[in-house]
Amino acid sequence: MIDGAGTARYPDTPPAAAAAGIAGAAADLVRGLVAWPWGQVAPSVYETGRLVTLVPWLTGDGERVAYLLREQRTDGGWGAPDDGYALVPTLSAVEALLSVAHRPGRGADPAVIAAAEGGLAKLAAMLPGPGRDRLPDMPAIELIVPSLAARIARHLADPPAGLAHRRGLVLPLPAGMGEEKIGHIRTALAAGVQIPQKLLHALEIAGDAARGLPGVRPEQTGTIGASPAATAAWLGDRPPADPSHPARWHLETVSDWHGGPVPVGYPLTVFERGWVLAWLARAGVPVHVPPELVLSLTAPIGEGGTPAAAGLPADADTTAGALYALALLGAPHRPDALWAYETPSHFCTWTGEDGFSITTNAHVLEAFGGYLESGGADDDPRYAATVVKTAGWLRLQQRDDGSWTDRWHASPYYATVCCALALERFGGAAAGGAVERARRWVLDTQRPDGSWGHWQGTAEETAYAVQILLMTGGPDPACTDAARRAAPVLAAALDGDGTDGAPAMWHDKDLYRPTAIVRAAVVAAAHLLESASGLMDK
């Protein structure tokens, strides 16, 4: 189920456990990993909008439309307060509401028309203009934006009642974007050309060519491309003839778990488990980890590493995160699978990646460093050389103010905690200056209420800042005092579900919030603060 803010509520997950203390909260998190093997993720406006358009027959359509109406901001947009991040969810929501307005019996719904009008006005203000072409580095954004803009244009060629004044509106596209690349993809699909697995994650951009695409079959979980939207595009606008079709029941399940709306990037089994267990273990949180969770991290690792979940290609980030978690849990695994992602200067997230990810390299440093620390392969010079190489590359990526930023998260606090902790533990003496600059940046950016945050103070980003202050460098009264001022923020997050009304900040096709991972970061920070001062004791 979901609450009024669109936060997933998993009925069988134990309630927030502040009353049972930090150890109880950690135990609840681990139990949740077992109880919900597909992961715990908040709903996505982008992905939910795609289901409204693509599978109107699916159970929960009314709840999805209501969710879109409820999530609209007062300025007419959807998503994060930053217009760059708001573009994709706003396009998706507007297109979905226009599709609803064209349905028999819904065209006169004033709430739908008003929301679509507000969204169109917001899009007109967003696109394009000086400074508005610099969009965030989100997966498939160069395909999603023109695809949705074209759909909106088709709706407005014959607008629904109440939107006649928008007839013929064509939204301008950001510089460098167009339908040409999408056209090539659709032509290739029609010709039977097999597309890269990572493109299946955004199969919805293929339009009608995605429906029943030959050569594509649901994974064991029923998903196509680990995406509800991609699965919906493959199923099409009519229920499958087979009442037991696994893709149909995958969507029915995901929709039911979230009360109608759906998350983006789902499932994310290995990714979630690796991150949650690493956050807890690295901070020394006492918790029992069932052997089945250790096995679930070890079993998927092949020659090319491991994917976040079935339906996605293997990647260096998930692989490194799983390997480091295994080392922390006393089950070190050779990191040789990561060699497939090595470049002359750094490690790529996947082969053929455009650009690079700083946090992927921080996790690679932890994977190799953790394996060496556990006593593995210390006679192989490649491992130690990789640690030195990766640590040196990370130092070069640090910004002048002491922070790092990354393509997988909107907040510099996430990238900075990943880099600072990896360099502190495995970067050697040469990393000392970089880590100290990161600590100074954290101290300089604390908000008056004791929190930290990019757009606003959040428990998630505060947890990252506290970990940097308490897990790097030597004893420092200024760092301890700053961390203590954050205690109320962390305590409030432990008392609730940890979302504190903050925007999602993790990058996929839409920004998303992996709720279990975020809560694990908060629990880890609270444990560090309790260990340092006892301030979190209940």
N, C-alpha and C positions, 0 to 999 in steps of 0.2 A: 504494500500500500504506500501512498505518498501523503505527506502533510501539505498544508497550504502553500508551502514554499517550494513544493516539487521535490522534496527530499525522499529518497527511497526508504521505506520501512519494511524490513524483512521480519515477518511475523514470528519466526522461530529463533531469531537471534536474541540472546539475553539482553535485557535493558542496559542502558548506560550504567556503569558500575562505580561511580565515584564513592557511593556509600560503602562499597566493599574495599575501597582503597585502590591504589595503583596496580597492585598485583592482581586484584580481582578484575580490573579493567583489561589488563593484559591477557588474563585467562579467557575472558569473554571474547577478545579479539581472535585468539587462536581457535576457540570453539567455532567462531563464525567462519573461519577459513574452511573448516571441515563441513559445517552445515550448509554453506553456500559456495560450492566449488566453482561456480561460474563467476563469482566475484560480487562485490558490493559497490555499486556505482550509482551516482545520482542521475536522474533523467536528463536528456539532452533536447533542447528546443529544435536544433537542426534535425536530428534523427527522428524525433517524434513527428515533425512536420512532414518528413518524407513518407512515413507510414500513413498519415492522413490522406495524402494524395495517392499513394501507390496501392494500398490495400484497404480501401474503405469498408470492405466486408469483414475485416478482422474484428473480433470481440474487443470492445473498449474504445471504439472510434469516438463516441461522444465524450468520453473522459479525456481523450487526446485533444480534441478540439477545445474543451474547457480548459485544459492545461495551457494551451497556447494563448487563449484569451487572458488567463490569469497571470501569465508570465510577462505580458507586455509591459514595458516601462512607461512612465508618464510622458517621455519624449517620443513615444511611438515605436521605439526599437525594442529589440530583444537581445539578451546576452549580457556580456560584460559592459561596463561603462565606457570603455574605449571603443571608438567607432570602428577601428580596424578589426577588433575582435567581434564587434556586433554585426558586421556585414553578413557573414554566412548565416547565422541564426535568423537574422531579420529577413533575408531573402527567402529562407526556407519557410518561415512562419507566414509571410505574406503570400507566397505561392500556394501554400496549403489552404489558407483561408479563402483565397480566390477560387480554388478548386471546390471548396465546400459551398461557396456562394453560387456556383454554377449547378450544384445538385438540385434536382427537383425538390421543392419544399423548403430549401434552405436559403434561396436567394434573397428573401425578404427579411432575414434575421438581422436586426439592426446592430446587434453586438458584433457579428461577424463582419458586416460592412464597415462599421466604425473602426474596428481594429485593422482591417485591411487598408482603409484610407489613411489611418495614422502611420502604418508601416510604410506605405508608399511615399508619404510626405517625408518620413525620416530617410528613406533610401534616396530620395531626390536631393536631400541635404548632404548625404554622405558621398555621393558619386557625381562626377569626379571632382577635380579641383586641386589647387596647389596644396601639396602636403597630404592629399588623400589617396595617393597611389601607393603609399608605403604600407603594405599590408603585412600582417604577421605571417611567419613561416609555418603555415598549417598544412597538414597532408591534403593533397589534391585540391587546394584552394583555386589553383589556376584552371581546374576543370569544373569545379562546383559552381563558382560564381557565374561564368557565362552560361552554364546549363540552366541554372535557376532563372537568370535574367531572361533567357529565351522563353522559358515556360511562362513567366509573368507576361511577357509581350504577347504571347498567344492568347492568354486569358483576356487581355485588355484590347485585343483586336475586336472582340465582341463582349464588352464588359457586362457584368451582372447588374441588375437593377440597383440603383444607388451609387454606381461608380461610372455613370455615362460620361462624366467630365474627364475621365481618365482614358477615354477611347484613344487608341493609337499610341499610347505612351510606350516608349522604348527606353529602358534605363541605359545610360552610358556606362561603359565598362572601364575599369582601371587600365592604365597603360600596359600594353603587352599582353592583354587578355583578349581572347576571341574564341569563336566556335570551331576554328580550323582543326585544332588538335582533337577535339571531341569528335569531329567528323571523321578523322582518320581512324580513331578507335572504333567507331561504329561500323565503318567500312570493313575494318579488319575482322571484327566479330561476325559480321554477315558473311564474310568469306571463310569462316571457320578457323581463323588464325588464333592460336592459343595466346592469351594475354598473360603478363606476369602476375604471379599470385598476389603481390601487394596491391595491384590495381583492382582485384576482386573486392577489396575493402571499400571501394567507392564505386561499385558496379552500377549504382543508380544513375550515374552520369551518362550511361549508355542509352537511356531511354527505352524505347520498345525493343531494341536489340538485346536487352538484358533478359527479357522474359523467356524462361525455359532454355537458357543458353546451352547448346549441346556441349558436352565435355565437362560441364560443371556439375558437381554433385554435392549435396549437403554433407557436412562433416558428421561425425558420430553424434555430436550435440544437436544437429539439425541446422546449424548456421551455414550461411554462405559468406565467406570473407570476414568472419567474426564481426558482423555488422547487421543490426536489424534492418537498416535501410537497404543494404545490398541484398539481403535475403528477401525483402519485400519486392524489390525490383525483379528478382529472378522468378518469384511466384506470380506476379502480375495482379491485375485488377479484378480477377475472379478467383474464387476458392478453387484449389486443386480438386480434380475429380476423385482422387484417392482420399477418403476421409481420414486415413492414417498417415498422411504425408508428413515426414519428419520436419521439413522446413516450416510447414504450417504450424505444427505444434511447438516448434522452437519459438516462433513469434507469439503464439498464444501464451506460452509459459513466461516469456520475458515481459510481455504486457501485463499479465496477471500479477507478477511479482512487484511491479511498479505502479499498479493501479491504473493502467492505461498507457501513460507515457513510457518511453523506452530510453535506455542509455546509448551512448555512442561507444564503439569499440567493445563489443561484448560477445563472448566471455573474455576474461583476462586472467585466467587461472594462475599460470606460472608467474606472470608479472606481479600480481597481487601478493601471492604467497612469498615470493622472494623478497619483495620490498618490506612487507610487514614483519617478517621474521628477522630481516637484517636490521631494521630500525630498532626492534626490541633487543636483539642480542648484542648489537654494537654498544648500546647504552647500558648493558648489564641488567636489564629488567629480568627478574627471576620469573621464569615461566616454563611449564612443561610443554614440549613440542612433540606431538604424537609421531611415531615412526612413519605413519602413512604420509605425513606432510613432507618429511625428508625424502621419502621415496618419490613423491610427486614432483620434486625438484630434480632428482637424479635421473629418473626414467626417461624424460623427453630429450635429454642432451645427446645429440648425435654428432656426426663429424662436422656438421655446419652449425652446431649450437642448438638452441631451443627457441621456439616461438613463444609469444605471450600466451597464446592459446591456439587450439585447433582452428584452422581457417586463415591463419596469418603465416607469413614466411618467418623462418628463424631470423633473429637479429642479435647483434652484439650486445645491445643494452640489456635485454632480458637475460641473455646467456650469462653476461658478467654478473648481473644482480643475483641470479640463481647460484652461480659458483661461489660468490662471496658469502651468501647466506649459508651455503653448505659448509664452507670453511669455518664460519663462526659457530655452527652447530656441531662441530667436531666430526664432520663427514666430508673432508676435502676431496675435491674431484679435479683431476688434471685439467688445466685451462686450455689445452691444445686446440679446442674447437674455435677459439678466438683468433687463431692465426689466419683463418679465412677472411678476416675483416681488417687485416693490417695493411696500411699504406706506408710509403716511405717516411711520412712525418707523424702519423697518428692512426687511430682505428676508426673505420667508418661504421655506421649503424647497420647498414646492409650494403651488399655489393652494388655499385653503381649509384650510390647516394649523391645527390646534389647538395653541396655544402657539407657541413659537419656538425656533430653534436659534442659539446663540451662535457655534458654530464655522462654521456656514453663512455668517454675516455676516462672520466673519474671512476666510473664503475669498473672499467677494464683494469685500471691501476689497482683497485681493491681486489679484483679477482686474482691477478698475478701475485700481488703482495700478500694476500691472505693465504694463498697456496704455499708460498715460500715460508711464511710465518708458521704455518702448520707443520713444517718440516719436509714438505714435498719437493722433490727434484732440485735440491740445492746444489747438485753437481752439474746441472745443465745451465750453461752461461746465458742461454737465450732468455730465461725467466728474469734473472736479475737485470739483464740489459733492457728488457721491455719495461720493467719498473722505472729505470732511469730515464728511458726515452719518453715514456708517457708522462711522468712527473714533470720533465722539462717542458714538454709541449703545453701542459696545463698552465704552468707558470707564465708562459708567453701569452696566453689568452686572457690573463687577468686584466681588468679595466683599470684605468688610472686611479679611480676612487677606491680600489681594493675589492670590488665585487666581480662576479662573473654573471653572464647571462647565457641562455641556452634556447634551443629550438623546441624543446619538449615541455616548457613551462613558462607561463607569463611572468612569473616573479623572479627577480634576481636572487631572492633569499634561498630559493630551492637550488639554483645552480651553485650558489656560493657555499651552501652547507655541503653539497656533494663534493665540491673541489677542496674545500678547507679540511674536511675530515679525512679525505683520501690522502692529501698531501701531508697532513699532520702525522698520520700513521705510517705512511709508506714513502713519503717524499724525501726523507733524509734531511740533513742539515741545510742543504741548499734551498729547501722549501720554507725555512723559518720566516724569512722576510715576507713572503707571499701570504702565509697564514696570519702573521701579525697585522698586515694591512687589511686583511679580511675582518679581523676582530675590531680594528679601529673603525672600519666602515659600519659595522653593526652597531657599535657604541654611538656613532654619530647620527644614526638614522632612527633611534628609538623614539616612539611617539610619546606625548605627555602622559597618556594613560597606561604606559608600560608596554604597549604592544609594538609590533612591527608590521609593515605591510606596504605593498606597492601602490594599490589604489586606496586602500583603507586598512586599518589595523585588523589582522585576522589571527585566529588561534593557530592556524596552519603555519603561517610565516613566522609568528612568534615562537613556535616550537623549533623551527629551523634556526632562528637567531639564538635561542637559549642553548641549543646544542653546540653551536659554534663557540659561544662564550665559555661553556663549561667543559668542552671536550678538546679544546686546543690550547696550546701554550701552557705556561706555568700559572700558579696562583696569582690572581690579579684582583684586588678589591673592587676596582671599577667594573670589571666584568661580572663579579659576583653580585654587586649591588644592582646592576642593570638587570640581571637575571631575576633577582628577587622582586623587582618592580613588576615583572611579568607574571608573577604567581597568580594574581586574581584572574588574568586572562586565561591561563591554562586551567585553573580550577573551574571556571565557568564552562569551559569546553568539556571537561570531564563530567560535569553535572548534566550536560545536555548531549546532543548527538555530535558535537564538534564542528558543526557547519557555521554557526554564529552569523547566519545571514550573509556570509561572504560570497562573492562570485566564484565560480569554478575557475581554475587556473591552469589545469593540465591540458596539453595540446593533443588533440586529435582533429577530426574534421570540424568539430565544435570544441570549445573548451569544456572540460568535464571534471568532475570531482570523484576520485576513487576513495570512497568514504572510509574504508577499512585502512587504507594506506595513510590517509591523513590522520585518522585517529591514532594509528600506531606512532606517528611522529609526535603527536601531542602527549601520548602516554610516556614515550621515551624521554621527552623533555621534562615532564613532571617528575619522573623518577630521578633524573639527574639533579633537579632542583631539591627534591626531598633529601637525596643523599648528601647534597652540599650543605643544606641549611635546616632541614626538617620542616620547611615552610609549607609543604604540601600535605603534611599529616592531617588526617581527619580526626 
